[in-house]
Amino acid sequence: MDILHSTLSEYLAIVPSAKQYLTSLGIEMQDDTQLLSALQKVNKQDCIPRCEFLYRRAMAERDWSAISNKDLVRYIIRNYHDVHRQQVATLIDLARKVEAIHFGEPDCPTGITKALKKIYSDLDIHMLKEERTVFPHFINSPHTNCDEQIKNAQHDHEDHLTAIHSIKALTKTFSPPAKASHYWLDLYEQLEMLYLDLTDHTYLEDSVLFMRS
C-alpha cells in the first residue's frame, strides 16, 4: 500500500495515534483528502517522513500471520531496507554539520559522523546479502535449509542494535541541549526514528519472517 496516496481516513484507520500529530500541523480531518496532498500544504519539512515513520510503527505491531512470505519480504524491503539507505545517508550529512558547527561544545556528539558511516556500511552490506540470498529463500524455496544464512543475519542484527544503542548513549537518549541549533534538533529527532525503525525491522525479521523457516 502506498500510504501517502491513501486518504486521511484510510491512514488514520491504520495509524490512529497519528491524529494528534496531524491536528498539530493544522490539518483538517476531512476523510476523503489524500494524505500527501494535505501534508504538502503544511510548511514543515519533516512531516512526510514523520507520517511514514508513524505508519511503520503501527504496522510493526499488526498480526502478520496471514501475510504471505512474498508480501512480508516486499514490505520489509520497501519500508526498511529502502528507507534505511536514505535515512542513514541523510543522518550522516546532518551529523557532519552538527560536529562542524558545534565543535568543542560540551554536549557535541563528537564521533557521531564516523559511527553513522560505519552503520551505513554495515547495514548496506547486510541488507544486500538478505536481498540476494535470505529473502529469495523465503519466497521461492521456504522448505529448503537456510539456517546458516539466517544465523548470520541474526548475528548482524545484534551488531546493528549494539551500534545504535551506542549512539543512543552518546546522544543522551537523543536529548539535545536547550540551545541546540535546528540541525542538532533534526539530527536527534531523526536518530530516534532510526533507532525505533531498526528495532521494529529486526523484530519483523527475527521474530516473524525467520520463524517461518
KAURQUI-V815412 format. One record per residue. RES is the residue in one small letter. PHI is phi in degrees with one decimal (NA if undefined). PSI is psi in degrees with one decimal (999 if undefined). NEAR is the number of other C-alpha atoms within 10 Angstrom. Layout:
BEGIN
res={RES & RES}
phi={PHI & PHI}
psi={PSI & PSI}
near={NEAR & NEAR}
END
This chain:
BEGIN
res={m & d & i & l & h & s & t & l & s & e & y & l & a & i & v & p & s & a & k & q & y & l & t & s & l & g & i & e & m & q & d & d & t & q & l & l & s & a & l & q & k & v & n & k & q & d & c & i & p & r & c & e & f & l & y & r & r & a & m & a & e & r & d & w & s & a & i & s & n & k & d & l & v & r & y & i & i & r & n & y & h & d & v & h & r & q & q & v & a & t & l & i & d & l & a & r & k & v & e & a & i & h & f & g & e & p & d & c & p & t & g & i & t & k & a & l & k & k & i & y & s & d & l & d & i & h & m & l & k & e & e & r & t & v & f & p & h & f & i & n & s & p & h & t & n & c & d & e & q & i & k & n & a & q & h & d & h & e & d & h & l & t & a & i & h & s & i & k & a & l & t & k & t & f & s & p & p & a & k & a & s & h & y & w & l & d & l & y & e & q & l & e & m & l & y & l & d & l & t & d & h & t & y & l & e & d & s & v & l & f & m & r & s}
phi={NA & -86.4 & -63.4 & -69.0 & -97.9 & -82.0 & -80.5 & -58.7 & -66.3 & -65.5 & -63.3 & -71.0 & -65.7 & -89.3 & -125.3 & -60.8 & -67.3 & -80.7 & -59.7 & -61.9 & -65.1 & -62.9 & -63.6 & -64.8 & -83.5 & 85.7 & -81.9 & -80.1 & -80.9 & -96.2 & -55.3 & -92.1 & -76.2 & -70.1 & -57.7 & -59.1 & -60.9 & -65.8 & -70.9 & -67.0 & -85.6 & -94.3 & -86.9 & -145.1 & -61.7 & -98.2 & -68.9 & -68.6 & -60.7 & -66.2 & -68.0 & -65.2 & -62.5 & -61.6 & -63.7 & -61.6 & -62.2 & -66.5 & -67.1 & -63.7 & -95.4 & -76.3 & -86.0 & -94.7 & -62.9 & -92.8 & -90.2 & -67.8 & -56.7 & -61.1 & -70.1 & -66.3 & -62.2 & -60.6 & -63.9 & -62.0 & -64.1 & -70.9 & -98.8 & -126.4 & -60.3 & -63.5 & -66.8 & -58.8 & -60.4 & -77.3 & -58.3 & -72.4 & -60.8 & -64.9 & -64.3 & -61.7 & -62.7 & -64.6 & -62.6 & -61.3 & -65.4 & -63.8 & -66.3 & -74.6 & -70.6 & -108.4 & -54.2 & 89.3 & -75.4 & -56.2 & -95.8 & -60.8 & -76.2 & -59.7 & 95.9 & -71.1 & -63.6 & -61.0 & -64.2 & -70.0 & -62.3 & -65.9 & -61.5 & -59.8 & -63.3 & -64.9 & -64.4 & -62.6 & -61.8 & -62.4 & -66.7 & -62.7 & -60.8 & -63.7 & -66.1 & -94.7 & -125.3 & -71.7 & -63.1 & -59.0 & -58.9 & -71.4 & -84.0 & -102.8 & -139.8 & -64.5 & -99.2 & -88.3 & -84.0 & -135.3 & -59.8 & -66.4 & -64.9 & -66.9 & -59.7 & -64.4 & -63.9 & -65.7 & -63.9 & -59.9 & -58.9 & -61.2 & -64.9 & -63.9 & -67.7 & -62.1 & -64.7 & -72.8 & -67.3 & -64.5 & -67.7 & -59.6 & -68.3 & -60.5 & -94.8 & 54.5 & 58.0 & 58.2 & -110.9 & -73.7 & -67.2 & -58.0 & -105.5 & -66.3 & -70.2 & -65.9 & -62.7 & -64.9 & -61.6 & -62.0 & -58.4 & -70.5 & -64.9 & -72.8 & -64.1 & -64.9 & -64.7 & -61.4 & -57.8 & -71.4 & -62.2 & -62.6 & -63.0 & -67.8 & -57.8 & -62.5 & -61.0 & -62.6 & -80.9 & -68.5 & -101.6 & -119.5 & -63.8 & -67.3 & -71.9 & -87.5 & -78.4}
psi={131.3 & 95.8 & -31.1 & -23.7 & 9.1 & 165.3 & 165.1 & -40.5 & -38.9 & -43.1 & -46.8 & -22.9 & -32.0 & -35.9 & 68.2 & -27.3 & -14.3 & -9.6 & -42.9 & -41.6 & -46.3 & -39.5 & -38.4 & -22.5 & -5.8 & 15.8 & 128.1 & 136.2 & 71.6 & 116.1 & -36.5 & 4.7 & 134.4 & 137.1 & -49.0 & -43.3 & -42.2 & -40.8 & -34.1 & -19.3 & -7.3 & 131.2 & 66.3 & 117.3 & -37.2 & 11.5 & -34.0 & -52.2 & -31.6 & -42.0 & -37.0 & -39.4 & -46.1 & -35.4 & -46.2 & -40.0 & -43.3 & -41.9 & -31.6 & -23.1 & 0.9 & 170.1 & 112.3 & 4.4 & -29.9 & 0.4 & 133.0 & 158.7 & -43.2 & -45.5 & -35.6 & -44.6 & -43.4 & -41.1 & -44.7 & -44.6 & -46.0 & -39.7 & -10.1 & -56.6 & -54.3 & -38.8 & -45.6 & -39.1 & -43.3 & -39.8 & -51.2 & -35.3 & -41.9 & -40.9 & -37.4 & -43.4 & -43.9 & -43.2 & -40.7 & -41.6 & -43.6 & -44.1 & -32.6 & -45.7 & -38.1 & 20.2 & 130.9 & -12.0 & 147.8 & -38.7 & 3.8 & 127.4 & 68.2 & 129.8 & -1.8 & -31.9 & -46.0 & -41.9 & -40.0 & -35.3 & -38.8 & -43.0 & -43.2 & -47.8 & -47.0 & -43.1 & -43.1 & -45.4 & -45.1 & -47.5 & -36.6 & -42.0 & -43.5 & -43.9 & -28.4 & -24.4 & -53.1 & -51.0 & -42.8 & -31.7 & -46.7 & -27.9 & -43.1 & -32.8 & 59.9 & -14.9 & 0.3 & 167.5 & 126.3 & 24.9 & -41.4 & -43.7 & -38.9 & -42.3 & -42.7 & -40.4 & -41.7 & -35.9 & -41.7 & -41.8 & -41.3 & -41.8 & -41.1 & -43.2 & -36.3 & -42.4 & -43.9 & -29.7 & -34.2 & -40.2 & -37.0 & -41.3 & -42.3 & -35.0 & 10.0 & 54.1 & 46.4 & 39.9 & 100.6 & 157.3 & 164.7 & -36.6 & 33.7 & 146.5 & 167.5 & -29.0 & -43.3 & -44.4 & -45.7 & -42.4 & -49.8 & -35.1 & -44.2 & -31.0 & -39.8 & -37.7 & -41.9 & -43.1 & -47.8 & -37.4 & -44.7 & -38.4 & -47.0 & -40.9 & -47.9 & -41.9 & -46.1 & -34.8 & -52.9 & -42.2 & -8.6 & -68.2 & -51.8 & -22.3 & -11.2 & -4.1 & 999}
near={6 & 6 & 17 & 19 & 14 & 17 & 19 & 25 & 18 & 17 & 20 & 18 & 12 & 16 & 18 & 14 & 13 & 18 & 17 & 9 & 14 & 20 & 11 & 10 & 16 & 12 & 16 & 12 & 14 & 11 & 13 & 11 & 16 & 18 & 23 & 17 & 14 & 20 & 20 & 12 & 11 & 15 & 9 & 10 & 10 & 13 & 17 & 16 & 15 & 16 & 21 & 15 & 18 & 18 & 21 & 22 & 18 & 15 & 16 & 15 & 11 & 9 & 9 & 15 & 11 & 7 & 10 & 13 & 22 & 13 & 12 & 21 & 21 & 15 & 15 & 19 & 18 & 12 & 17 & 20 & 22 & 13 & 17 & 21 & 15 & 11 & 18 & 20 & 14 & 13 & 22 & 20 & 14 & 20 & 26 & 18 & 16 & 24 & 18 & 12 & 14 & 16 & 13 & 11 & 10 & 9 & 15 & 20 & 21 & 20 & 13 & 20 & 19 & 13 & 16 & 22 & 15 & 14 & 19 & 21 & 12 & 14 & 20 & 16 & 12 & 17 & 21 & 12 & 15 & 19 & 14 & 10 & 14 & 21 & 24 & 15 & 19 & 21 & 15 & 11 & 12 & 15 & 10 & 10 & 11 & 16 & 12 & 10 & 15 & 20 & 13 & 13 & 21 & 16 & 11 & 18 & 21 & 11 & 15 & 22 & 16 & 12 & 16 & 21 & 14 & 15 & 21 & 17 & 12 & 17 & 21 & 14 & 14 & 20 & 17 & 19 & 14 & 7 & 8 & 15 & 14 & 9 & 16 & 24 & 19 & 18 & 24 & 21 & 16 & 21 & 23 & 19 & 19 & 20 & 19 & 16 & 21 & 19 & 17 & 19 & 22 & 21 & 16 & 20 & 19 & 17 & 11 & 16 & 19 & 20 & 10 & 13 & 15}
END
